[in-house]
């Protein structure tokens, strides 16, 4: 099992984004952070991250559309990346189920402290 | 072609009565004239004009006295017949009898007319039996529908707008009752205990919230054991009236989501700071962090309770039942529970075997139930008291028991305990709370196909027991529904109309 090293965060809430960046960097991860959905999609396409932390409500492009662009239509453009959806927003069933199918995990932000997030990342295999 | 005679009207009978009296009077008058003429011609022949005038006069006098007497006797009867005809919906050519008319005051006829008017008229059966088209048209114009169910609870009659769906070729009412408070549960109870029974449910939707074309009904059920059609449901479409409440529930859900943002930051930074400052903190500062952490976690739990209650009330509580070890579910809240108990100076004793059979559980929802029950046990126990959590297999279920030796409850409190917003008089005065924790806990447990119960003695404490089905006992039902995607259990029965995921 190869440990996760590189993480891309797509999160528009600055408090939450900074919190994840700070914690993950302290835990030794190589972290990039994008605030809007469009830039996030470009970053995810351009660099093979081990993990992607993806918010749902984002400016420019919503998390669901980013995921669809990366893993939709039976095509997986990021086969080596674990996608963790982190949201406080209650989506309708259809959108949520679609994201669940394409993501590796779908979690409620308010219930995931940085310490728990690091535990989850430690249990993922980057190979 | 044979013409069908129209049904005689009641008002016509008043005229018939009067005609008969006149005919009888004429017959008797003529007969009396003829008889008296015959007698005179025998006694004093020859028959003179004076004789004829006399006998004719007698006949006319008899005729007039019969008609006059009959008029006095029959007039009030005619009035009553007109009153009856009016209550039967017939159009009258005469003035409708007025029970308060002064001329009826002394005789008591006014009271008789009033009695006719206030008597309930069984006219609907006449209309429906003679003209079913009118009945059907009328029912279809209702802002709702009527459904008739046989003893197997299949719909045998449904009016035009009735919410129904077909499963295995059998028509069923499409009504989403909440948890165990359902038509099926009620009919189970009726089958065992009732000959005739009636029941009203309010705010019953035909589809989950946010589904296009959702209608919300008030449902009135009438049950009669052994009747040809055992159950009749009258559903009244109340969608427009309840829509406002739905909007309020949407607002609650939206506001709760808004709260989650700051909660994420508070919980997260408390976590970050505790970690970063760990080596430099004094013991009293550690305690302050612990209190911050406990408070943020409790706030998060309250928000989850509000959100889940909103979801449940909108028939939108979706569960993702997967095989889980109870011990591993508890492990996710263990630190938080220990913190909460310690901050209130309670001892938490946990004994959950790790070799129990796996249960079919939604991890997040079930952990909220356990958290709610432990929170309550802490709140209602004494300073320095112990809260004991144990678990054991009971047949196809795993029972989780949360016990305290606290203030306990009287029986009248216990019976209302799981109702929404219920708080006993004593609780309201002494312990903070919103009255939704146990309501939503019961809803979540029953949505797992499980049960929740309580034993309590005032002054000695309470024991709550949650029973959750083992995964093995429900695995076949889950796999039938396509890998857990389309199933939720409500009460005793598994209902295939929800995705099981809880967002």
Interface residues (C-beta under 8 A of the other chain):
Chain A: X13 X15 X16 X19 X20 X22 X23 X26 X88 X89 X90 X91 X92 X93 X96 X97 X100 X106 X108 X109 X110 X111 X113 X114 X115
Chain B: X210 X253 X257 X260 X261 X263 X264 X265 X267 X268 X269 X271 X272 X275 X276 X300 X303 X307 X318 X364 X485 X499 X501 X503
